[in-house]
Amino acid sequence: MLCHGGICQSVTHGVPLVVSYEKEGQPCIKGALLVHLEPSQRACPEARLTLDWYDIWKAGGYALWLNEKGQHLEKVREHQGLRPWTGKAIHKRDRP
């Protein structure tokens, strides 16, 4: 992955992957998978997929697979299970 000026780019299975951590000047590339680590400043309907800060904040991490048939995206939170560090916090008045 090559990075310059807050934008990192790569190509996987012929699909451009762009990760941007800039607030201004976020790229919009036709057919690309865009990951904006800041809130998106504008829509990019030409992109194959766009994830931004809000998506990651709401759903947690994502797992993305690319192959000849296309892409497969899953929200990590859907598979994290019930563990001591993922459970809902217990209010202090309800603690033993």
C-alpha positions as CSV (number, residue, x, y, z in Angstrom):
1,M,0.0,0.0,0.0
2,L,1.4,3.4,-1.0
3,C,0.6,6.4,1.2
4,H,0.9,10.1,0.4
5,G,-0.7,13.1,2.0
6,G,-3.2,11.3,4.2
7,I,-4.3,8.9,1.5
8,C,-3.2,5.3,1.1
9,Q,-3.9,3.3,-2.0
10,S,-3.6,-0.3,-3.2
11,V,-5.1,-2.6,-5.8
12,T,-6.4,-6.1,-4.9
13,H,-8.0,-8.4,-7.4
14,G,-8.1,-5.4,-9.8
15,V,-10.2,-3.4,-7.3
16,P,-8.7,-0.1,-5.9
17,L,-8.6,0.1,-2.1
18,V,-8.3,3.6,-0.7
19,V,-7.9,4.5,2.9
20,S,-8.1,8.2,3.8
21,Y,-7.4,9.9,7.1
22,E,-7.9,13.4,5.8
23,K,-11.0,15.4,6.7
24,E,-10.8,17.5,3.6
25,G,-10.2,16.3,0.1
26,Q,-11.5,12.8,0.6
27,P,-11.1,10.8,-2.6
28,C,-14.0,9.5,-4.7
29,I,-12.8,6.9,-7.2
30,K,-15.1,4.9,-9.5
31,G,-15.2,1.2,-8.5
32,A,-13.0,1.7,-5.4
33,L,-13.5,0.4,-1.9
34,L,-13.2,3.6,0.2
35,V,-12.4,3.7,3.9
36,H,-12.6,7.2,5.3
37,L,-11.2,7.3,8.9
38,E,-13.0,10.7,9.3
39,P,-16.7,11.4,8.7
40,S,-17.4,11.4,5.0
41,Q,-17.7,15.0,3.6
42,R,-19.7,14.0,0.6
43,A,-21.3,10.9,-1.0
44,C,-19.4,8.9,-3.6
45,P,-22.0,6.9,-5.6
46,E,-19.3,5.9,-8.1
47,A,-17.4,3.9,-5.4
48,R,-18.1,0.2,-5.0
49,L,-18.2,0.6,-1.2
50,T,-17.7,3.4,1.2
51,L,-17.1,3.1,5.0
52,D,-16.4,6.1,7.1
53,W,-15.9,7.0,10.7
54,Y,-19.6,6.8,11.5
55,D,-19.9,3.3,10.1
56,I,-17.0,2.1,12.2
57,W,-18.3,3.9,15.3
58,K,-21.7,2.4,15.0
59,A,-20.8,-1.2,14.0
60,G,-17.2,-1.6,15.2
61,G,-14.6,-3.2,12.9
62,Y,-15.3,-4.7,9.6
63,A,-13.9,-7.8,7.8
64,L,-13.7,-7.5,4.0
65,W,-12.8,-10.3,1.6
66,L,-12.1,-9.7,-2.1
67,N,-12.0,-12.4,-4.7
68,E,-12.8,-12.9,-8.4
69,K,-16.6,-12.9,-7.6
70,G,-16.6,-9.6,-5.8
71,Q,-16.5,-8.6,-2.2
72,H,-17.9,-9.9,1.1
73,L,-18.3,-7.6,4.0
74,E,-19.1,-8.5,7.6
75,K,-19.4,-6.5,10.8
76,V,-17.1,-7.9,13.4
77,R,-19.5,-7.0,16.2
78,E,-22.0,-9.5,14.8
79,H,-19.4,-12.3,15.5
80,Q,-17.8,-11.1,18.7
81,G,-19.9,-13.2,21.0
82,L,-20.6,-12.6,24.7
83,R,-17.4,-12.2,26.5
84,P,-16.6,-10.3,29.7
85,W,-15.2,-7.4,27.7
86,T,-18.1,-7.2,25.2
87,G,-21.0,-7.4,27.6
88,K,-23.3,-4.5,28.5
89,A,-22.0,-2.5,31.5
90,I,-23.7,-3.1,34.8
91,H,-24.9,0.0,36.6
92,K,-23.1,0.4,39.9
93,R,-26.3,0.2,41.9
94,D,-26.9,-3.3,40.4
95,R,-23.5,-4.6,41.1
96,P,-23.0,-7.2,43.9
